[in-house]
Amino acid sequence: LNLNSIPGIEPKSDLTINLTPFMYALQFNTYFRSLQLSHVSPVHISRETLFTLLGVVLRYNRTLVSVTFTDLEDSNTLGSFVNIEDITNALGVNQESALQVLNLGGNSIGTQGGQHLAKALSTLPHSLPYLYLSKCRIGSKGIVDICLAFQRNFPMSLTLHTLDLSQNKFDDVGSEALGNWLTVCKDRLPLQRLILSDASLNFLYIAPPLRNLQYLRELDISHNKLDHGASQLLRMLVETVPTIQELNVSHCKLDGEHAAVILKAVISNPRQIESRVNLAGNSLSNKDAINMAVALKSNVNLRYLNLADNKFKAKGLTALVQELALVNTLDTLVLDDCCRMSSKELASPFVHLVQINQSLRALSLAGGFTKALCSPGEFFKALAVNTTLEELSIASNKLSDAGASLIADMLAANCYLHTLHLDRNGFTPSGFRAIRIGLRKNRALRCMPFPWHDFNKAVVALERVSSPLLDGFRDDMLAMQLSLLNLNPVDKGGPAIPTASRLRAFAPAPSVDQFVPLAFVPDDLLDVQHQLQLPSSMTYSSPVNSQRL
Protein backbone atom coordinates (compact mmCIF):
# COMPACT_ATOMS: atom_id res chain seq x y z
CA LEU A 1 0.00 0.00 0.00
CA ASN A 2 1.77 3.12 -1.25
CA LEU A 3 0.25 6.19 0.41
CA ASN A 4 2.04 8.45 -2.08
CA SER A 5 -0.39 7.28 -4.79
CA ILE A 6 -3.46 8.54 -2.91
CA PRO A 7 -4.88 11.79 -4.36
CA GLY A 8 -4.73 14.53 -1.75
CA ILE A 9 -1.61 13.31 0.04
CA GLU A 10 0.43 16.24 -1.33
CA PRO A 11 0.95 19.07 1.19
CA LYS A 12 -0.16 21.88 -1.16
CA SER A 13 -3.28 20.27 -2.60
CA ASP A 14 -6.80 21.55 -1.99
CA LEU A 15 -7.84 17.91 -2.08
CA THR A 16 -6.91 16.35 1.27
CA ILE A 17 -7.25 12.97 2.90
CA ASN A 18 -7.44 12.36 6.64
CA LEU A 19 -4.99 9.59 7.49
CA THR A 20 -5.97 9.28 11.16
CA PRO A 21 -8.99 6.92 10.86
CA PHE A 22 -7.24 5.13 8.02
CA MET A 23 -4.17 4.34 10.18
CA TYR A 24 -6.33 3.24 13.10
CA ALA A 25 -8.18 0.83 10.81
CA LEU A 26 -4.85 -0.50 9.53
CA GLN A 27 -4.04 -1.86 13.00
CA PHE A 28 -6.21 -4.93 12.37
CA ASN A 29 -5.95 -5.15 8.58
CA THR A 30 -4.92 -8.61 7.36
CA TYR A 31 -4.58 -7.90 3.64
CA PHE A 32 -1.75 -5.39 3.10
CA ARG A 33 1.81 -6.70 3.55
CA SER A 34 3.66 -3.45 2.81
CA LEU A 35 3.11 0.19 3.85
CA GLN A 36 4.98 3.07 2.18
CA LEU A 37 5.10 6.87 2.49
CA SER A 38 8.06 8.88 1.18
CA HIS A 39 9.05 12.50 0.51
CA VAL A 40 5.63 13.81 1.55
CA SER A 41 4.46 15.36 4.80
CA PRO A 42 0.65 15.72 4.63
CA VAL A 43 -0.46 19.28 5.42
CA HIS A 44 -3.35 18.31 7.69
CA ILE A 45 -1.29 16.19 10.08
CA SER A 46 1.97 16.86 11.92
CA ARG A 47 5.00 14.67 11.48
CA GLU A 48 4.91 13.68 15.18
CA THR A 49 1.26 12.63 14.86
CA LEU A 50 2.10 10.60 11.75
CA PHE A 51 4.80 8.68 13.61
CA THR A 52 2.47 8.19 16.57
CA LEU A 53 -0.12 6.68 14.23
CA LEU A 54 2.55 4.40 12.75
CA GLY A 55 3.33 3.27 16.29
CA VAL A 56 -0.36 2.41 16.78
CA VAL A 57 -0.28 0.31 13.60
CA LEU A 58 2.94 -1.52 14.55
CA ARG A 59 1.70 -2.27 18.06
CA TYR A 60 -1.16 -4.50 16.87
CA ASN A 61 -0.75 -5.35 13.19
CA ARG A 62 0.23 -8.97 12.51
CA THR A 63 0.39 -8.88 8.69
CA LEU A 64 2.69 -6.02 7.63
CA VAL A 65 6.03 -7.38 6.47
CA SER A 66 7.55 -4.11 5.23
CA VAL A 67 7.22 -0.53 6.54
CA THR A 68 8.87 2.37 4.69
CA PHE A 69 8.40 5.88 6.12
CA THR A 70 11.22 7.93 4.61
CA ASP A 71 12.18 11.60 4.12
CA LEU A 72 9.10 13.03 5.82
CA GLU A 73 10.66 16.47 6.32
CA ASP A 74 9.05 19.77 5.36
CA SER A 75 9.82 23.49 5.71
CA ASN A 76 8.29 23.54 9.20
CA THR A 77 10.21 20.56 10.58
CA LEU A 78 13.52 20.99 8.72
CA GLY A 79 16.39 20.81 11.19
CA SER A 80 14.25 19.59 14.10
CA PHE A 81 14.20 16.08 15.54
CA VAL A 82 11.19 13.76 15.45
CA ASN A 83 10.11 11.66 18.42
CA ILE A 84 9.82 7.98 17.45
CA GLU A 85 9.22 6.65 20.97
CA ASP A 86 5.71 5.46 20.03
CA ILE A 87 7.21 3.39 17.18
CA THR A 88 9.97 1.88 19.33
CA ASN A 89 7.53 1.05 22.14
CA ALA A 90 5.30 -0.74 19.65
CA LEU A 91 8.21 -2.71 18.20
CA GLY A 92 9.12 -4.03 21.63
CA VAL A 93 5.68 -5.32 22.61
CA ASN A 94 4.12 -6.83 19.47
CA GLN A 95 4.89 -10.52 19.94
CA GLU A 96 3.05 -11.51 16.77
CA SER A 97 4.47 -8.92 14.38
CA ALA A 98 5.43 -10.13 10.89
CA LEU A 99 7.74 -7.14 10.28
CA GLN A 100 10.87 -8.02 8.28
CA VAL A 101 11.74 -4.68 6.65
CA LEU A 102 11.96 -1.37 8.57
CA ASN A 103 13.03 1.75 6.68
CA LEU A 104 13.02 5.09 8.54
CA GLY A 105 15.71 6.72 6.38
CA GLY A 106 15.76 10.48 5.91
CA ASN A 107 13.94 11.24 9.17
CA SER A 108 15.83 13.24 11.79
CA ILE A 109 15.37 10.96 14.77
CA GLY A 110 18.68 12.12 16.27
CA THR A 111 20.82 10.46 18.92
CA GLN A 112 17.91 10.21 21.35
CA GLY A 113 15.78 8.50 18.69
CA GLY A 114 18.66 6.13 18.00
CA GLN A 115 18.78 5.25 21.69
CA HIS A 116 15.02 4.64 21.78
CA LEU A 117 15.36 2.39 18.74
CA ALA A 118 18.28 0.54 20.33
CA LYS A 119 16.12 -0.12 23.38
CA ALA A 120 13.45 -1.67 21.12
CA LEU A 121 15.96 -3.72 19.11
CA SER A 122 17.44 -5.20 22.29
CA THR A 123 14.11 -6.88 23.04
CA LEU A 124 12.65 -7.30 19.55
CA PRO A 125 10.75 -10.59 19.64
CA HIS A 126 11.15 -11.45 15.96
CA SER A 127 13.75 -11.39 13.17
CA LEU A 128 14.57 -8.22 11.18
CA PRO A 129 16.53 -9.02 7.99
CA TYR A 130 16.35 -5.47 6.56
CA LEU A 131 17.07 -2.33 8.61
CA TYR A 132 17.50 1.07 6.91
CA LEU A 133 18.43 4.09 9.06
CA SER A 134 20.27 6.31 6.60
CA LYS A 135 20.34 10.09 7.06
CA CYS A 136 18.70 9.96 10.49
CA ARG A 137 21.21 12.32 12.17
CA ILE A 138 22.09 9.69 14.77
CA GLY A 139 25.19 10.65 16.73
CA SER A 140 27.98 8.38 17.88
CA LYS A 141 26.27 7.64 21.23
CA GLY A 142 23.15 6.45 19.43
CA ILE A 143 25.26 4.29 17.10
CA VAL A 144 27.02 2.72 20.11
CA ASP A 145 23.67 1.87 21.69
CA ILE A 146 22.36 0.32 18.46
CA CYS A 147 25.47 -1.87 18.16
CA LEU A 148 25.11 -2.90 21.81
CA ALA A 149 21.45 -3.73 21.13
CA PHE A 150 22.59 -6.10 18.39
CA GLN A 151 24.70 -7.91 21.01
CA ARG A 152 21.87 -7.93 23.54
CA ASN A 153 19.58 -9.64 21.04
CA PHE A 154 21.56 -12.09 18.90
CA PRO A 155 18.45 -14.07 17.86
CA MET A 156 17.36 -10.94 16.00
CA SER A 157 20.70 -9.47 14.88
CA LEU A 158 21.94 -12.78 13.48
CA THR A 159 19.15 -12.56 10.90
CA LEU A 160 20.33 -9.22 9.44
CA HIS A 161 20.71 -9.39 5.67
CA THR A 162 20.94 -5.64 4.91
CA LEU A 163 22.09 -2.88 7.28
CA ASP A 164 22.11 0.78 6.18
CA LEU A 165 23.53 3.27 8.69
CA SER A 166 24.83 5.77 6.15
CA GLN A 167 24.88 9.55 6.70
CA ASN A 168 24.95 9.25 10.47
CA LYS A 169 27.91 10.12 12.69
CA PHE A 170 30.06 7.20 13.84
CA ASP A 171 33.39 8.82 14.74
CA ASP A 172 35.85 6.60 16.61
CA VAL A 173 33.50 5.35 19.34
CA GLY A 174 30.74 4.35 16.91
CA SER A 175 33.22 2.68 14.56
CA GLU A 176 34.73 0.74 17.46
CA ALA A 177 31.28 -0.37 18.66
CA LEU A 178 30.37 -1.64 15.20
CA GLY A 179 33.73 -3.41 14.96
CA ASN A 180 33.16 -5.05 18.35
CA TRP A 181 29.77 -6.42 17.28
CA LEU A 182 31.21 -7.78 14.01
CA THR A 183 34.14 -9.30 15.91
CA VAL A 184 31.90 -11.10 18.40
CA CYS A 185 29.68 -12.47 15.60
CA LYS A 186 32.70 -13.89 13.77
CA ASP A 187 31.52 -15.85 10.71
CA ARG A 188 27.94 -16.41 11.94
CA LEU A 189 26.41 -13.15 10.67
CA PRO A 190 24.50 -13.58 7.35
CA LEU A 191 25.00 -9.90 6.42
CA GLN A 192 25.08 -9.44 2.63
CA ARG A 193 24.74 -5.64 2.22
CA LEU A 194 26.49 -3.15 4.52
CA ILE A 195 25.94 0.55 3.69
CA LEU A 196 28.07 3.01 5.69
CA SER A 197 28.33 5.95 3.30
CA ASP A 198 29.25 9.42 4.64
CA ALA A 199 29.34 8.25 8.25
CA SER A 200 32.55 9.85 9.63
CA LEU A 201 33.79 6.28 9.74
CA ASN A 202 37.12 5.15 11.13
CA PHE A 203 37.75 2.21 8.82
CA LEU A 204 40.65 0.96 10.95
CA TYR A 205 38.16 -0.35 13.53
CA ILE A 206 35.83 -2.25 11.19
CA ALA A 207 38.16 -3.54 8.44
CA PRO A 208 39.62 -6.53 10.38
CA PRO A 209 36.26 -8.00 11.53
CA LEU A 210 34.76 -7.49 8.07
CA ARG A 211 36.95 -10.36 6.89
CA ASN A 212 34.77 -12.73 8.93
CA LEU A 213 31.62 -11.97 6.91
CA GLN A 214 31.30 -15.03 4.70
CA TYR A 215 28.22 -13.76 2.84
CA LEU A 216 29.09 -10.08 2.31
CA ARG A 217 28.29 -9.13 -1.30
CA GLU A 218 28.03 -5.33 -1.18
CA LEU A 219 30.12 -2.86 0.79
CA ASP A 220 29.51 0.90 0.53
CA ILE A 221 31.94 3.11 2.45
CA SER A 222 31.76 6.05 0.05
CA HIS A 223 32.30 9.63 1.28
CA ASN A 224 34.48 8.43 4.16
CA LYS A 225 38.11 9.49 4.18
CA LEU A 226 40.49 6.58 3.65
CA ASP A 227 44.10 7.39 4.50
CA HIS A 228 47.09 5.30 3.50
CA GLY A 229 46.59 2.78 6.32
CA ALA A 230 42.87 2.43 5.66
CA SER A 231 43.56 1.96 1.94
CA GLN A 232 45.94 -0.88 2.76
CA LEU A 233 43.29 -2.54 4.98
CA LEU A 234 40.67 -2.20 2.24
CA ARG A 235 43.06 -3.75 -0.23
CA MET A 236 43.63 -6.71 2.12
CA LEU A 237 39.88 -6.99 2.72
CA VAL A 238 38.90 -7.36 -0.94
CA GLU A 239 41.75 -9.80 -1.46
CA THR A 240 40.64 -12.04 1.43
CA VAL A 241 36.82 -11.82 1.16
CA PRO A 242 35.97 -13.48 -2.16
CA THR A 243 32.21 -12.90 -1.78
CA ILE A 244 32.38 -9.11 -2.35
CA GLN A 245 30.98 -8.34 -5.79
CA GLU A 246 29.90 -4.70 -5.32
CA LEU A 247 32.29 -2.14 -3.85
CA ASN A 248 31.60 1.59 -3.53
CA VAL A 249 34.59 3.66 -2.46
CA SER A 250 33.65 6.86 -4.28
CA HIS A 251 34.74 10.23 -2.83
CA CYS A 252 37.02 8.58 -0.26
CA LYS A 253 40.25 10.39 -1.14
CA LEU A 254 41.48 6.91 -1.88
CA ASP A 255 45.21 6.46 -2.10
CA GLY A 256 45.91 6.18 -5.85
CA GLU A 257 48.63 3.65 -5.15
CA HIS A 258 45.98 1.18 -4.01
CA ALA A 259 43.11 1.99 -6.41
CA ALA A 260 44.37 -0.28 -9.20
CA VAL A 261 45.18 -3.09 -6.78
CA ILE A 262 41.71 -2.91 -5.20
CA LEU A 263 40.10 -2.90 -8.65
CA LYS A 264 42.17 -5.91 -9.70
CA ALA A 265 41.31 -7.86 -6.54
CA VAL A 266 37.56 -7.45 -7.15
CA ILE A 267 37.43 -8.02 -10.92
CA SER A 268 39.83 -10.98 -11.02
CA ASN A 269 37.86 -13.07 -8.52
CA PRO A 270 36.89 -16.27 -10.39
CA ARG A 271 34.24 -17.08 -7.75
CA GLN A 272 32.06 -14.14 -8.81
CA ILE A 273 29.95 -14.05 -11.97
CA GLU A 274 29.84 -10.25 -12.02
CA SER A 275 31.28 -7.32 -10.07
CA ARG A 276 30.41 -3.61 -9.70
CA VAL A 277 33.07 -1.07 -8.70
CA ASN A 278 32.59 2.65 -8.00
CA LEU A 279 35.82 4.70 -7.81
CA ALA A 280 34.26 8.09 -8.62
CA GLY A 281 35.51 11.32 -7.08
CA ASN A 282 38.86 10.09 -5.79
CA SER A 283 41.06 12.57 -7.68
CA LEU A 284 42.81 9.68 -9.39
CA SER A 285 45.64 10.84 -11.62
CA ASN A 286 47.02 9.97 -15.02
CA LYS A 287 49.39 7.43 -13.51
CA ASP A 288 46.50 5.74 -11.72
CA ALA A 289 44.60 5.48 -15.03
CA ILE A 290 47.51 3.64 -16.61
CA ASN A 291 47.83 1.32 -13.59
CA MET A 292 44.11 0.52 -13.80
CA ALA A 293 44.46 -0.21 -17.50
CA VAL A 294 47.05 -2.84 -16.56
CA ALA A 295 44.75 -4.20 -13.83
CA LEU A 296 41.93 -4.63 -16.36
CA LYS A 297 43.98 -7.27 -18.17
CA SER A 298 43.19 -9.62 -15.26
CA ASN A 299 39.42 -9.08 -15.51
CA VAL A 300 37.03 -12.03 -15.40
CA ASN A 301 33.78 -10.48 -14.11
CA LEU A 302 33.64 -6.63 -14.32
CA ARG A 303 30.07 -5.55 -15.16
CA TYR A 304 29.82 -1.97 -13.84
CA LEU A 305 32.60 0.62 -13.51
CA ASN A 306 32.22 4.24 -12.38
CA LEU A 307 35.25 6.52 -12.75
CA ALA A 308 33.40 9.87 -12.78
CA ASP A 309 34.83 13.05 -11.26
CA ASN A 310 38.48 12.05 -11.36
CA LYS A 311 41.42 14.00 -12.77
CA PHE A 312 42.76 11.96 -15.65
CA LYS A 313 44.59 13.54 -18.55
CA ALA A 314 43.92 12.61 -22.15
CA LYS A 315 46.90 10.25 -22.35
CA GLY A 316 45.98 8.19 -19.28
CA LEU A 317 42.27 8.11 -20.12
CA THR A 318 43.08 6.99 -23.67
CA ALA A 319 45.05 4.01 -22.38
CA LEU A 320 42.26 3.17 -19.95
CA VAL A 321 39.46 3.37 -22.56
CA GLN A 322 41.43 1.31 -25.05
CA GLU A 323 41.74 -1.45 -22.45
CA LEU A 324 38.06 -1.15 -21.49
CA ALA A 325 37.17 -1.77 -25.12
CA LEU A 326 38.57 -5.28 -24.69
CA VAL A 327 36.67 -6.06 -21.46
CA ASN A 328 34.03 -8.45 -22.80
CA THR A 329 32.05 -8.58 -19.54
CA LEU A 330 31.48 -4.82 -19.18
CA ASP A 331 27.81 -3.79 -19.21
CA THR A 332 27.86 -0.20 -17.81
CA LEU A 333 30.61 2.41 -17.91
CA VAL A 334 30.40 5.88 -16.29
CA LEU A 335 33.10 8.43 -17.18
CA ASP A 336 31.33 11.70 -16.32
CA ASP A 337 33.67 14.67 -15.89
CA CYS A 338 36.74 12.50 -15.42
CA CYS A 339 39.09 14.37 -17.78
CA ARG A 340 40.82 17.58 -16.80
CA MET A 341 40.50 19.15 -20.25
CA SER A 342 38.36 18.29 -23.24
CA SER A 343 40.60 16.87 -25.95
CA LYS A 344 40.20 15.69 -29.54
CA GLU A 345 42.61 12.85 -28.69
CA LEU A 346 39.78 11.03 -26.92
CA ALA A 347 37.60 10.85 -30.04
CA SER A 348 39.43 7.83 -31.44
CA PRO A 349 39.38 5.78 -28.18
CA PHE A 350 35.64 6.40 -27.74
CA VAL A 351 34.95 5.37 -31.33
CA HIS A 352 37.07 2.26 -30.77
CA LEU A 353 35.10 1.52 -27.56
CA VAL A 354 31.65 1.51 -29.19
CA GLN A 355 32.92 -0.38 -32.24
CA ILE A 356 34.85 -3.13 -30.46
CA ASN A 357 33.10 -3.79 -27.14
CA GLN A 358 30.09 -5.98 -27.86
CA SER A 359 29.00 -6.36 -24.21
CA LEU A 360 28.62 -2.64 -23.40
CA ARG A 361 24.96 -1.70 -22.91
CA ALA A 362 25.15 1.68 -21.10
CA LEU A 363 27.68 4.49 -21.47
CA SER A 364 27.78 7.86 -19.68
CA LEU A 365 30.00 10.66 -20.98
CA ALA A 366 28.27 13.55 -19.20
CA GLY A 367 30.49 16.60 -18.92
CA GLY A 368 33.95 17.43 -20.23
CA PHE A 369 33.92 15.72 -23.63
CA THR A 370 32.81 18.44 -26.05
CA LYS A 371 35.76 18.14 -28.43
CA ALA A 372 35.90 14.36 -28.26
CA LEU A 373 32.23 14.07 -29.27
CA CYS A 374 31.93 16.81 -31.88
CA SER A 375 35.36 17.04 -33.48
CA PRO A 376 35.08 15.69 -36.09
CA GLY A 377 31.86 13.84 -35.17
CA GLU A 378 33.20 10.32 -35.72
CA PHE A 379 31.74 9.18 -32.39
CA PHE A 380 28.16 9.79 -33.51
CA LYS A 381 28.89 8.17 -36.87
CA ALA A 382 30.07 5.06 -35.03
CA LEU A 383 26.92 5.11 -32.90
CA ALA A 384 24.74 5.31 -36.01
CA VAL A 385 25.72 1.75 -36.94
CA ASN A 386 26.15 0.41 -33.39
CA THR A 387 23.89 -2.55 -32.56
CA THR A 388 24.72 -3.16 -28.89
CA LEU A 389 24.53 0.10 -26.91
CA GLU A 390 21.09 0.62 -25.32
CA GLU A 391 21.56 3.68 -23.08
CA LEU A 392 23.71 6.78 -23.60
CA SER A 393 24.22 9.97 -21.58
CA ILE A 394 25.94 12.91 -23.26
CA ALA A 395 24.44 15.58 -21.00
CA SER A 396 26.34 18.69 -19.84
CA ASN A 397 28.78 18.75 -22.75
CA LYS A 398 27.91 22.14 -24.33
CA LEU A 399 27.46 20.47 -27.71
CA SER A 400 25.36 23.39 -29.04
CA ASP A 401 23.25 23.12 -32.21
CA ALA A 402 26.15 21.68 -34.21
CA GLY A 403 26.16 18.72 -31.83
CA ALA A 404 22.36 18.48 -32.06
CA SER A 405 22.69 18.05 -35.83
CA LEU A 406 25.14 15.16 -35.34
CA ILE A 407 22.77 13.57 -32.81
CA ALA A 408 19.88 13.90 -35.28
CA ASP A 409 21.85 12.10 -38.00
CA MET A 410 22.75 9.36 -35.53
CA LEU A 411 19.13 8.88 -34.43
CA ALA A 412 17.95 8.67 -38.03
CA ALA A 413 20.21 5.66 -38.61
CA ASN A 414 20.49 3.95 -35.22
CA CYS A 415 18.10 1.06 -34.65
CA TYR A 416 19.10 -0.11 -31.17
CA LEU A 417 19.59 2.79 -28.70
CA HIS A 418 16.48 3.09 -26.51
CA THR A 419 17.47 5.71 -23.87
CA LEU A 420 19.22 9.03 -24.47
CA HIS A 421 20.10 11.74 -21.91
CA LEU A 422 21.04 15.06 -23.56
CA ASP A 423 20.06 18.01 -21.34
CA ARG A 424 22.43 20.90 -20.50
CA ASN A 425 24.03 21.04 -23.93
CA GLY A 426 22.96 24.57 -24.87
CA PHE A 427 20.52 23.48 -27.58
CA THR A 428 18.33 26.23 -29.08
CA PRO A 429 14.98 25.65 -30.82
CA SER A 430 16.91 24.98 -34.04
CA GLY A 431 18.88 22.18 -32.41
CA PHE A 432 15.77 20.57 -30.96
CA ARG A 433 14.03 20.80 -34.34
CA ALA A 434 16.94 18.91 -35.91
CA ILE A 435 16.60 16.18 -33.27
CA ARG A 436 12.86 16.02 -33.90
CA ILE A 437 13.48 15.44 -37.62
CA GLY A 438 16.00 12.71 -36.81
CA LEU A 439 13.42 10.96 -34.65
CA ARG A 440 11.01 10.65 -37.59
CA LYS A 441 13.07 7.78 -38.97
CA ASN A 442 13.95 6.26 -35.61
CA ARG A 443 12.09 3.17 -34.47
CA ALA A 444 14.19 2.28 -31.42
CA LEU A 445 14.36 5.20 -28.98
CA ARG A 446 11.91 4.84 -26.13
CA CYS A 447 13.07 7.24 -23.43
CA MET A 448 14.57 10.72 -23.65
CA PRO A 449 14.19 12.50 -20.28
CA PHE A 450 12.77 15.95 -20.92
CA PRO A 451 15.61 18.51 -21.26
CA TRP A 452 14.18 20.99 -18.78
CA HIS A 453 17.34 23.09 -18.42
CA ASP A 454 17.83 23.78 -22.12
CA PHE A 455 14.07 24.08 -22.65
CA ASN A 456 13.68 26.77 -19.97
CA LYS A 457 16.62 28.76 -21.30
CA ALA A 458 15.19 28.63 -24.82
CA VAL A 459 11.74 29.71 -23.59
CA VAL A 460 13.18 32.71 -21.73
CA ALA A 461 15.09 33.77 -24.86
CA LEU A 462 12.04 33.41 -27.12
CA GLU A 463 9.70 35.26 -24.76
CA ARG A 464 11.71 38.40 -25.46
CA VAL A 465 11.44 38.00 -29.23
CA SER A 466 8.20 36.55 -30.57
CA SER A 467 5.16 34.69 -29.34
CA PRO A 468 4.66 32.70 -32.60
CA LEU A 469 8.26 31.41 -32.39
CA LEU A 470 7.63 30.32 -28.81
CA ASP A 471 4.45 28.48 -29.83
CA GLY A 472 6.33 26.75 -32.64
CA PHE A 473 9.08 25.67 -30.25
CA ARG A 474 6.56 24.20 -27.82
CA ASP A 475 4.91 22.34 -30.69
CA ASP A 476 8.29 20.88 -31.70
CA MET A 477 9.01 19.68 -28.15
CA LEU A 478 5.54 18.16 -27.84
CA ALA A 479 5.88 16.41 -31.19
CA MET A 480 9.29 15.05 -30.13
CA GLN A 481 7.85 13.51 -26.95
CA LEU A 482 4.79 12.16 -28.76
CA SER A 483 7.02 10.50 -31.35
CA LEU A 484 8.64 8.49 -28.52
CA LEU A 485 5.24 7.43 -27.18
CA ASN A 486 3.80 6.44 -30.54
CA LEU A 487 6.57 4.06 -31.55
CA ASN A 488 5.52 0.41 -31.41
CA PRO A 489 7.98 -1.65 -29.33
CA VAL A 490 6.78 -4.84 -31.00
CA ASP A 491 8.06 -3.60 -34.35
CA LYS A 492 11.47 -2.71 -33.01
CA GLY A 493 12.78 -6.25 -32.86
CA GLY A 494 15.39 -5.33 -30.27
CA PRO A 495 15.80 -6.33 -26.63
CA ALA A 496 13.21 -5.74 -23.94
CA ILE A 497 13.47 -2.31 -22.39
CA PRO A 498 14.50 -2.30 -18.71
CA THR A 499 12.31 -0.36 -16.31
CA ALA A 500 15.24 1.43 -14.62
CA SER A 501 18.29 3.25 -15.93
CA ARG A 502 21.51 1.28 -15.78
CA LEU A 503 23.44 4.50 -15.20
CA ARG A 504 21.75 5.38 -11.92
CA ALA A 505 22.80 3.83 -8.67
CA PHE A 506 20.01 1.69 -7.30
CA ALA A 507 19.48 -0.61 -4.37
CA PRO A 508 17.78 -3.94 -4.89
CA ALA A 509 14.34 -4.10 -3.31
CA PRO A 510 14.12 -6.35 -0.26
CA SER A 511 12.86 -9.78 -1.21
CA VAL A 512 10.87 -11.31 1.63
CA ASP A 513 9.23 -14.44 0.32
CA GLN A 514 8.74 -15.99 3.74
CA PHE A 515 9.07 -15.06 7.38
CA VAL A 516 12.64 -15.53 8.65
CA PRO A 517 12.71 -17.28 12.03
CA LEU A 518 14.86 -16.08 14.90
CA ALA A 519 18.45 -17.27 14.64
CA PHE A 520 20.04 -20.03 16.71
CA VAL A 521 22.54 -18.49 19.14
CA PRO A 522 25.70 -20.44 20.06
CA ASP A 523 26.72 -20.66 23.72
CA ASP A 524 29.60 -18.17 23.46
CA LEU A 525 27.24 -15.50 22.07
CA LEU A 526 24.65 -16.30 24.74
CA ASP A 527 27.30 -15.50 27.36
CA VAL A 528 27.95 -12.14 25.72
CA GLN A 529 24.21 -11.46 25.48
CA HIS A 530 23.63 -12.24 29.18
CA GLN A 531 26.48 -9.96 30.23
CA LEU A 532 24.94 -7.05 28.32
CA GLN A 533 21.29 -7.58 29.27
CA LEU A 534 19.29 -4.45 30.11
CA PRO A 535 17.94 -4.05 33.65
CA SER A 536 14.35 -5.25 33.98
CA SER A 537 13.19 -1.65 34.52
CA MET A 538 14.29 -0.78 30.98
CA THR A 539 12.49 -3.59 29.16
CA TYR A 540 9.04 -3.35 27.65
CA SER A 541 5.90 -4.91 28.99
CA SER A 542 3.07 -6.07 26.80
CA PRO A 543 -0.17 -4.07 27.00
CA VAL A 544 -3.03 -5.75 28.84
CA ASN A 545 -5.93 -7.15 26.83
CA SER A 546 -8.32 -4.44 28.01
CA GLN A 547 -6.09 -1.76 26.42
CA ARG A 548 -6.16 -3.58 23.10
CA LEU A 549 -9.94 -3.98 23.25
Salt bridges, closest charged atoms under 4 A:
ASP71 OD2 - HIS39 NE2 3.76
GLU73 OE1 - ARG47 NH1 2.83
GLU85 OE1 - HIS116 NE2 3.86
GLU96 OE1 - ARG62 NH1 3.48
GLU218 OE1 - ARG193 NE 2.59
GLU239 OE2 - ARG235 NE 3.86
GLU246 OE2 - ARG276 NE 3.59
ASP255 OD2 - HIS228 ND1 2.63
ASP255 OD2 - HIS258 ND1 3.73
GLU274 OE1 - ARG303 NE 3.55
GLU323 OE1 - LYS297 NZ 3.10
ASP331 OD2 - ARG303 NH2 3.49
ASP331 OD1 - ARG502 NE 2.92
GLU378 OE2 - LYS381 NZ 3.51
GLU390 OE2 - ARG361 NE 3.71
GLU390 OE1 - HIS418 NE2 3.40
GLU390 OE1 - ARG502 NH1 3.03
GLU391 OE2 - HIS421 NE2 2.99
ASP454 OD1 - HIS453 ND1 3.49
ASP476 OD2 - ARG433 NE 2.91
ASP476 OD1 - ARG436 NH1 2.48
ASP524 OD2 - ARG188 NH2 2.93
